[in-house]
Amino acid sequence: MVSESTVENFTMTALVDSDGLVRSSTYEITYTTSEGETHSRTGSIRFNGADTTTVTEPAWVEEAQAES
């Protein structure tokens, strides 16, 4: 069973490159459980490959543009 918690503090920092893409972020959260215990957690995530990803335009785009 998961107990309810109250978030006391949450901080997130993001590293954004000159193109406006988020490259990494870190966070820290402090919370108190319904039993009165205070805990802190930290985490980080890194995003790579955004500039090497290709996306194929969906087939419906051409028709939608022609109708607009």
FIKOLZA-1660 file (N, C-alpha, C; in steps of 0.1 Angstrom, whole numbers, plus 5000, padded with zeros to 4 digits):
% residues 68
   i   px   py   pz ch aa at
   1 5008 4988 5000  A  M  N
   1 5000 5000 5000  A  M CA
   1 5009 5012 5000  A  M  C
   2 5005 5022 4992  A  V  N
   2 5013 5034 4991  A  V CA
   2 5006 5045 5000  A  V  C
   3 5015 5051 5008  A  S  N
   3 5009 5061 5017  A  S CA
   3 5009 5075 5010  A  S  C
   4 5001 5084 5014  A  E  N
   4 5000 5097 5009  A  E CA
   4 5012 5105 5014  A  E  C
   5 5017 5114 5006  A  S  N
   5 5028 5123 5009  A  S CA
   5 5026 5137 5006  A  S  C
   6 5032 5146 5013  A  T  N
   6 5032 5160 5010  A  T CA
   6 5045 5165 5005  A  T  C
   7 5045 5171 4993  A  V  N
   7 5058 5176 4988  A  V CA
   7 5061 5189 4995  A  V  C
   8 5073 5189 5001  A  E  N
   8 5078 5201 5008  A  E CA
   8 5086 5210 4999  A  E  C
   9 5093 5204 4990  A  N  N
   9 5102 5212 4981  A  N CA
   9 5105 5204 4968  A  N  C
  10 5105 5211 4957  A  F  N
  10 5108 5204 4944  A  F CA
  10 5116 5214 4936  A  F  C
  11 5128 5210 4932  A  T  N
  11 5137 5219 4924  A  T CA
  11 5141 5211 4912  A  T  C
  12 5141 5218 4900  A  M  N
  12 5145 5211 4888  A  M CA
  12 5154 5221 4880  A  M  C
  13 5165 5216 4875  A  T  N
  13 5174 5225 4867  A  T CA
  13 5175 5218 4853  A  T  C
  14 5174 5226 4842  A  A  N
  14 5175 5221 4829  A  A CA
  14 5187 5228 4822  A  A  C
  15 5195 5220 4814  A  L  N
  15 5205 5225 4806  A  L CA
  15 5200 5226 4792  A  L  C
  16 5199 5239 4787  A  V  N
  16 5193 5241 4773  A  V CA
  16 5204 5246 4764  A  V  C
  17 5205 5240 4752  A  D  N
  17 5215 5245 4743  A  D CA
  17 5211 5257 4735  A  D  C
  18 5219 5262 4727  A  S  N
  18 5217 5274 4719  A  S CA
  18 5205 5273 4709  A  S  C
  19 5201 5260 4706  A  D  N
  19 5190 5258 4697  A  D CA
  19 5177 5257 4705  A  D  C
  20 5178 5258 4718  A  G  N
  20 5166 5257 4726  A  G CA
  20 5162 5243 4730  A  G  C
  21 5171 5233 4728  A  L  N
  21 5168 5219 4731  A  L CA
  21 5173 5216 4745  A  L  C
  22 5165 5209 4753  A  V  N
  22 5169 5205 4767  A  V CA
  22 5179 5193 4765  A  V  C
  23 5191 5195 4770  A  R  N
  23 5201 5184 4768  A  R CA
  23 5202 5175 4781  A  R  C
  24 5199 5181 4793  A  S  N
  24 5199 5173 4805  A  S CA
  24 5191 5181 4815  A  S  C
  25 5187 5173 4826  A  S  N
  25 5180 5180 4837  A  S CA
  25 5183 5172 4849  A  S  C
  26 5182 5179 4861  A  T  N
  26 5184 5172 4874  A  T CA
  26 5172 5177 4882  A  T  C
  27 5168 5169 4892  A  Y  N
  27 5158 5173 4901  A  Y CA
  27 5161 5168 4916  A  Y  C
  28 5155 5175 4925  A  E  N
  28 5155 5171 4939  A  E CA
  28 5142 5174 4945  A  E  C
  29 5136 5164 4952  A  I  N
  29 5123 5165 4958  A  I CA
  29 5125 5161 4973  A  I  C
  30 5118 5169 4981  A  T  N
  30 5117 5165 4995  A  T CA
  30 5102 5164 4999  A  T  C
  31 5099 5153 5005  A  Y  N
  31 5085 5151 5009  A  Y CA
  31 5083 5145 5022  A  Y  C
  32 5072 5146 5028  A  T  N
  32 5069 5141 5041  A  T CA
  32 5057 5131 5039  A  T  C
  33 5059 5119 5045  A  T  N
  33 5048 5109 5044  A  T CA
  33 5037 5112 5054  A  T  C
  34 5026 5105 5053  A  S  N
  34 5015 5106 5062  A  S CA
  34 5019 5101 5076  A  S  C
  35 5030 5094 5077  A  E  N
  35 5035 5089 5090  A  E CA
  35 5044 5099 5096  A  E  C
  36 5047 5110 5089  A  G  N
  36 5056 5120 5094  A  G CA
  36 5071 5119 5091  A  G  C
  37 5074 5109 5083  A  E  N
  37 5088 5107 5079  A  E CA
  37 5091 5116 5067  A  E  C
  38 5103 5123 5067  A  T  N
  38 5107 5132 5056  A  T CA
  38 5118 5125 5048  A  T  C
  39 5116 5125 5035  A  H  N
  39 5126 5119 5026  A  H CA
  39 5130 5129 5015  A  H  C
  40 5142 5126 5009  A  S  N
  40 5146 5134 4998  A  S CA
  40 5151 5124 4987  A  S  C
  41 5148 5128 4975  A  R  N
  41 5152 5120 4963  A  R CA
  41 5158 5130 4953  A  R  C
  42 5168 5125 4946  A  T  N
  42 5174 5132 4935  A  T CA
  42 5174 5123 4922  A  T  C
  43 5175 5130 4911  A  G  N
  43 5176 5122 4899  A  G CA
  43 5181 5131 4887  A  G  C
  44 5185 5125 4877  A  S  N
  44 5189 5132 4865  A  S CA
  44 5186 5124 4852  A  S  C
  45 5185 5132 4842  A  I  N
  45 5182 5125 4829  A  I CA
  45 5190 5133 4818  A  I  C
  46 5195 5126 4808  A  R  N
  46 5202 5132 4797  A  R CA
  46 5196 5128 4784  A  R  C
  47 5194 5138 4775  A  F  N
  47 5188 5136 4762  A  F CA
  47 5198 5136 4752  A  F  C
  48 5200 5126 4744  A  N  N
  48 5209 5126 4732  A  N CA
  48 5202 5121 4720  A  N  C
  49 5208 5125 4709  A  G  N
  49 5204 5120 4696  A  G CA
  49 5193 5129 4690  A  G  C
  50 5189 5140 4697  A  A  N
  50 5178 5148 4691  A  A CA
  50 5182 5154 4678  A  A  C
  51 5194 5157 4676  A  D  N
  51 5199 5163 4663  A  D CA
  51 5202 5152 4652  A  D  C
  52 5200 5139 4656  A  T  N
  52 5203 5129 4646  A  T CA
  52 5190 5121 4643  A  T  C
  53 5179 5125 4649  A  T  N
  53 5166 5118 4647  A  T CA
  53 5159 5124 4634  A  T  C
  54 5154 5115 4626  A  T  N
  54 5146 5119 4614  A  T CA
  54 5132 5115 4616  A  T  C
  55 5123 5123 4612  A  V  N
  55 5109 5120 4612  A  V CA
  55 5103 5122 4598  A  V  C
  56 5096 5112 4594  A  T  N
  56 5089 5112 4581  A  T CA
  56 5076 5119 4582  A  T  C
  57 5074 5128 4573  A  E  N
  57 5061 5135 4573  A  E CA
  57 5049 5126 4570  A  E  C
  58 5039 5126 4578  A  P  N
  58 5027 5117 4576  A  P CA
  58 5021 5120 4563  A  P  C
  59 5015 5110 4557  A  A  N
  59 5008 5111 4544  A  A CA
  59 4997 5122 4543  A  A  C
  60 4990 5124 4554  A  W  N
  60 4979 5132 4555  A  W CA
  60 4982 5147 4555  A  W  C
  61 4995 5151 4557  A  V  N
  61 4999 5165 4558  A  V CA
  61 4996 5172 4545  A  V  C
  62 5000 5166 4534  A  E  N
  62 4999 5173 4520  A  E CA
  62 4984 5176 4518  A  E  C
  63 4975 5166 4521  A  E  N
  63 4961 5168 4519  A  E CA
  63 4956 5179 4528  A  E  C
  64 4960 5179 4540  A  A  N
  64 4955 5190 4550  A  A CA
  64 4960 5203 4545  A  A  C
  65 4972 5205 4540  A  Q  N
  65 4977 5218 4536  A  Q CA
  65 4969 5222 4523  A  Q  C
  66 4965 5213 4515  A  A  N
  66 4958 5217 4503  A  A CA
  66 4944 5221 4506  A  A  C
  67 4938 5216 4517  A  E  N
  67 4925 5220 4521  A  E CA
  67 4924 5233 4529  A  E  C
  68 4936 5238 4534  A  S  N
  68 4936 5250 4542  A  S CA
  68 4936 5263 4534  A  S  C
% end
